[in-house]
């Protein structure tokens, strides 16, 4: 089958790299490549999602530009990776949301915020938006708890279904040459590798971002972002459990789990994305796929917005700004949920899937004594 | 405008950087001048991947011990005795300290690469390859305060009675230095020089490294009376894919499939026993064999059953459904090629094929014979790789002593000139090659040259 342009370039590079193999100790991509002699679209999507973009293979490569072979693995795999998000998205007619992702996601956020403002105003007096609120359950005066749960629950479920379908499509394509069934060991191994960002360390000295000096801190900022997100998710989950199981509705004291988790998570979601954004604009343009800067920026922008509005909402809860802040925060969160399957959020899903497949392949490799 | 430095290092590869770092650590002010632009810095080092050092025990990255005696035996075997035993044994003894020292300079290692398990005990592989190794050395040198200038060839040397005075950079800048370290490699990329020994055949050679390995410093030193060492006519040449670029195709243009098929020249005739010995022991003779064929080109032919038995290479093989079609695609005489393949197939005596041992698959009554791994070429599709001589390095160099001090012909050791790396490899490696030994020579003598140069310059 004829490969599309982005796959064809990745195949060209993997053929070169497979004849060289100097980078095999740097990360998971090259050992996985060595287990193949030919590279189909699914194989390339798999390898691209194994790549964390640490840049080490670029600065270590004797054939990177200006060499005539023009080997630029980080950029080429970034392009394939971004295209894989689009190609595996479900339902198909929404794939075009990836084409102008920054615009699509900004629109979703704006619509979300505007929707809540309009909703609050039309269900209540416009004044509710600008009053000072001293009533402890004032959030639910603006929007009843059941309405919030229904709206966000539905959005979340729809996103989950779309994400699951995308995962299924990616998984089927990526395991073209991996017949083994996924087992507990591989799932756990992948969880460890993803959770520690094992392959975002430039082969041990740190990542390359601006030049050949390994000074990059993206792993640290990604940890802040990712664990911040998980903490926020845990905060919401704990609040839901306390509401329904323990009959303890919000608001919660500062030391209660939803507050502690949410505050820490929110701070992570503010600092992490800022760090990632600064790293991105300082990055050597040779390493970046220009086409995916919109996807990256939109997603870290959404996470930053979610974290910032959440923290502000907490701080301004008893002031006249509360109504607007609540609309802003709920608008961002809803847009984040709705756009999850059509944003860079999916990188986590496919990265995890690729790491599971790699763990499976590693086991096979271990059983082979001599590959020479 | 003149400048004065303690130590001037010519070159930018492993040997040059080891010398610069060692000299700087010994307190000298060091200037490194590299003829190549920054991307191509480091000469052949950028294409290397490991270093052969003696060690007493297995380590995290090495599967077992490699004693100094075993190292010496290997060196004696590959050079067939063309080595300076005293210097070679001294280098081998020093090599056992090299892994630790170069690790302290930021170079990182990993277990042997896929497809190179035979080297896992003897050779330490650089994590990320030779360019990663170079990057680490340059970063360390920079942190220590070594100054490096790229695009800066030395165009003249001022040498009086074996004493270095100054170098002219880029034809303009005059640099004085108390000591001079020549670590600027051989002349493998200098086609004019290669032609002195090879004639017009050299026009058809491909150069595996960068176009900057021109040997200018080597020539200036010899012209100034430095005693040469090594065969001036010889070079390390392997058969690489004929479609490779003229320069700097590196490792990925190599082909490891000779033992699986037959090799014919442009007259569609075989010319050498393809199954003489294991490939790692024979790959380095094929460059010269092809250089002796008409138009310096040959074709490795094999069939479907061998396609996946060797390391993949950069370019896909030429593919055809029949031998005649393959001949057409290669521009060979179809009838002649069919006859060559037919004769070969008819001479093959069946045995049990096993490419990991010297098996009993061979030809009978064929000249030249194929003495192992001979299997009929009869299963379509048929494949071919065109190959040409690929030049890795040259053997001519400057004679040195244990202190890496160059010797002046008929005079004795120079007062303040030192040499390290490929430019003096011929002292130890008069012929042949063993994987990773070039980096050992560069690392060990680079460090010695740096320390001795600093000792002379700053006491």
Interface residues (C-beta under 8 A of the other chain):
Chain A: X15 X16 X18 X19 X20 X21 X22 X23 X24 X25 X26 X31 X34 X37 X56 X57 X59 X60 X61 X62 X63 X66 X67 X68 X203 X204 X205 X212 X213 X370 X371 X372
Chain B: X39 X46 X47 X49 X108 X110 X111 X113 X114 X115 X116 X117 X118 X125 X126 X127 X128 X129 X130 X131 X132 X135 X139 X245 X248 X250 X251 X252 X253 X254 X308 X311 X312 X313 X314
